[in-house]
Amino acid sequence: MLTTTLIAGLVLGGTYALVAMGLTIQYGIARTMNLAYGETIIAAAFAAYLVHNSLGISPILGLVLIAPAGFAFGWLVYRLLLRPLVRRSKGGAALEIDSILATFGLLFVIQGVMQVGFGGNYISYSYMNFGVDVLGASVAANRLLALVLALAIGGGLYLLLTHTRWGTALRAVAVAPASAPLVGIDADRAARFGFALGGALAACGGVVISMYQTFTASSGVIFTMKALIVVIMGGVGNLAGALSAGLILGLVETFVATYVSPGLTLAAVYLIFLAILLWRPSGLFGKARR
Amino acid sequence: MRTALGFAAAAIVFAVLAFAPFYLDAYGIGLMIGMTGYVTLASAWGLFSGRTGYVSLATVAFFGMGAYTVAVLNETLPYPVILLVAGAIGLLVAVVVGFSTLRLAGVYFVIFTFGLAELIRQLVTWFETTVTGTLGRYIFLPVGPEHIYWQLLVLCAATLFITWWVGRSRLGLALRVIADDEVVASHIGIDIARTKLALFSVSAVIITLVGAIQAPRWTYVEPAIVFNPTVSFLTLIMALLGGASRLWGPALGAIPLFLLFEWLSANFPDHYSILLGLLFIVIVFVLPRGVAGFAKDLTRRRPGGTPAAPKLDAAPLGTESREARS
């Protein structure tokens, strides 16, 4: 029982961590709050469902198609929708409200398209749906695969961002957007790339989620919200923070669902969120600022 | 003199509007209810967000709580008492939420309120399925549509009066100082958190009451119906487009947009959400200086009619976000 819950929690937490890493990159580097983030996730989940059911391709292979699509989508959204707003605001305060409204509009558009295409029903597909014995507990193979994928993609990205030259450049923009151009970093390009990278991660998250969870056209908002909470818990722009906060959130949610009541998971998440906001507003791993 | 004239004009407008149900059919009354509801919601939203710069997405949390309170209590308590209870619940939640989040930077507040409706919806659903065992309730109240309309009209007038009054009261003066410079405000002894909390509570109670008054229109209520996040965003865009910090701004934004949304949902029911989303994006793009900048332009053109300093446009949400509570 405990092992099963622990593994289920890690699977969920791994997914949250993966998804939140994408959002923390988007929000940290491009500095626009993307309220349509969860819709990108769900769109990728639908894409995986289509690829699996109508083309008969496994979601793993589907990832090869869907992740670049997510990257392209993120790039386009930033290029067409957000960059004009960033340019226009010239660093002013109008950007915050404009980006909230614009990405919210995008949320409605994507959600509406999915509603028209797939209807409002819960959707799932069966992939690798057999039990595997882990430390005496039986766990569905698709969940294990989801965990492995989440860790591999998230870990790989973490190494890429911390150990390569352009990863360092991206993080420089996240830490000091005003100073980055002084050392020759093209901040605009970094923002576009960061946003696209976030889109690719959202797409990966969507494929992973679709392997073991049911979803509907309207479940994106919840994912946006949880990803935002993880981002803030971990500190904006902090990858390691997002990773650990995601795992914590997944574990807490699963334990509350198992031992308290499945209806109270969101309440538990919110309680943690509030505690962290009041106790350490810059995030669990964020540096305290004056 | 100006004030007296303004009051007289407002009184005449509301008196004429009060006679509307005698000349309209059922559809017309329904339309007027929806419109008055949104004018009140947008004005109440502007009362808090337009003056403090905190973008609240919690509108539907309070709206839904009001409606659901009526659904739960409609067979046990007399109607006026239900409204009082709904208002009290709204006040309680607003104080708890405001107390814990209003000291934080704007962006955290946005995210927190974004999820608040979902949180309350899940809590209500959990309570209904595990404690009472039923999900969904019926409302049988002897309240006709014209009564709902009149109640909303009174609430709307009250909201506008409160907005006007806040603009010239001590509270309004404090808000103006906070809007100009928070540091100065705190140094001359203004309790910033308490001032924001007071305004947030007033705004939340009004929004709760709008939900409570409109509840009998549904007859069948369940959490998924009354906690529909679209309400929060319609309110937001209406208030912003009309000018959130002006007395009549939210109303001027709410009336045309409500009619537009009504027309869209009637003619394109399947593609409503796509069109709504595109409309949001178009609105953001056609206003060259942004939605808040647009409201500021309007305010500049008519400097006489503003009850308080335009705050939303000056609010450094983005710049605050990194520092959080210092």
HADDOCK unambig.tbl for C-alpha pairs under 7 A between the chains (distance, minus, plus):
assign (segid A and resid 93 and name CA) (segid B and resid 313 and name CA) 6.97 0.50 0.50
assign (segid A and resid 93 and name CA) (segid B and resid 315 and name CA) 6.59 0.50 0.50
assign (segid A and resid 93 and name CA) (segid B and resid 316 and name CA) 5.21 0.50 0.50
assign (segid A and resid 93 and name CA) (segid B and resid 317 and name CA) 6.29 0.50 0.50
assign (segid A and resid 93 and name CA) (segid B and resid 318 and name CA) 6.11 0.50 0.50
assign (segid A and resid 94 and name CA) (segid B and resid 290 and name CA) 5.98 0.50 0.50
assign (segid A and resid 94 and name CA) (segid B and resid 292 and name CA) 6.35 0.50 0.50
assign (segid A and resid 94 and name CA) (segid B and resid 293 and name CA) 6.89 0.50 0.50
assign (segid A and resid 94 and name CA) (segid B and resid 313 and name CA) 6.52 0.50 0.50
assign (segid A and resid 96 and name CA) (segid B and resid 317 and name CA) 6.62 0.50 0.50
assign (segid A and resid 96 and name CA) (segid B and resid 318 and name CA) 6.09 0.50 0.50
assign (segid A and resid 98 and name CA) (segid B and resid 284 and name CA) 6.14 0.50 0.50
assign (segid A and resid 98 and name CA) (segid B and resid 290 and name CA) 6.12 0.50 0.50
assign (segid A and resid 98 and name CA) (segid B and resid 291 and name CA) 6.59 0.50 0.50
assign (segid A and resid 101 and name CA) (segid B and resid 280 and name CA) 6.45 0.50 0.50
assign (segid A and resid 102 and name CA) (segid B and resid 280 and name CA) 6.26 0.50 0.50
assign (segid A and resid 102 and name CA) (segid B and resid 281 and name CA) 4.89 0.50 0.50
assign (segid A and resid 102 and name CA) (segid B and resid 284 and name CA) 6.39 0.50 0.50
assign (segid A and resid 105 and name CA) (segid B and resid 277 and name CA) 3.70 0.50 0.50
assign (segid A and resid 105 and name CA) (segid B and resid 278 and name CA) 6.01 0.50 0.50
assign (segid A and resid 105 and name CA) (segid B and resid 280 and name CA) 4.96 0.50 0.50
assign (segid A and resid 105 and name CA) (segid B and resid 281 and name CA) 5.49 0.50 0.50
assign (segid A and resid 106 and name CA) (segid B and resid 277 and name CA) 5.79 0.50 0.50
assign (segid A and resid 108 and name CA) (segid B and resid 273 and name CA) 5.43 0.50 0.50
assign (segid A and resid 108 and name CA) (segid B and resid 274 and name CA) 5.75 0.50 0.50
assign (segid A and resid 108 and name CA) (segid B and resid 276 and name CA) 6.84 0.50 0.50
assign (segid A and resid 108 and name CA) (segid B and resid 277 and name CA) 4.65 0.50 0.50
assign (segid A and resid 109 and name CA) (segid B and resid 273 and name CA) 6.31 0.50 0.50
assign (segid A and resid 109 and name CA) (segid B and resid 274 and name CA) 4.12 0.50 0.50
assign (segid A and resid 109 and name CA) (segid B and resid 277 and name CA) 4.94 0.50 0.50
assign (segid A and resid 109 and name CA) (segid B and resid 278 and name CA) 6.56 0.50 0.50
assign (segid A and resid 112 and name CA) (segid B and resid 271 and name CA) 6.52 0.50 0.50
assign (segid A and resid 112 and name CA) (segid B and resid 273 and name CA) 5.07 0.50 0.50
assign (segid A and resid 112 and name CA) (segid B and resid 274 and name CA) 4.83 0.50 0.50
assign (segid A and resid 113 and name CA) (segid B and resid 274 and name CA) 6.63 0.50 0.50
assign (segid A and resid 116 and name CA) (segid B and resid 270 and name CA) 6.89 0.50 0.50
assign (segid A and resid 225 and name CA) (segid B and resid 115 and name CA) 6.33 0.50 0.50
assign (segid A and resid 263 and name CA) (segid B and resid 122 and name CA) 6.55 0.50 0.50
assign (segid A and resid 263 and name CA) (segid B and resid 126 and name CA) 5.04 0.50 0.50
assign (segid A and resid 264 and name CA) (segid B and resid 123 and name CA) 6.80 0.50 0.50
assign (segid A and resid 264 and name CA) (segid B and resid 126 and name CA) 6.97 0.50 0.50
assign (segid A and resid 266 and name CA) (segid B and resid 119 and name CA) 6.13 0.50 0.50
assign (segid A and resid 267 and name CA) (segid B and resid 119 and name CA) 6.22 0.50 0.50
assign (segid A and resid 281 and name CA) (segid B and resid 324 and name CA) 5.98 0.50 0.50
assign (segid A and resid 281 and name CA) (segid B and resid 325 and name CA) 6.73 0.50 0.50
assign (segid A and resid 282 and name CA) (segid B and resid 324 and name CA) 6.78 0.50 0.50
assign (segid A and resid 289 and name CA) (segid B and resid 323 and name CA) 6.19 0.50 0.50
assign (segid A and resid 290 and name CA) (segid B and resid 326 and name CA) 5.98 0.50 0.50
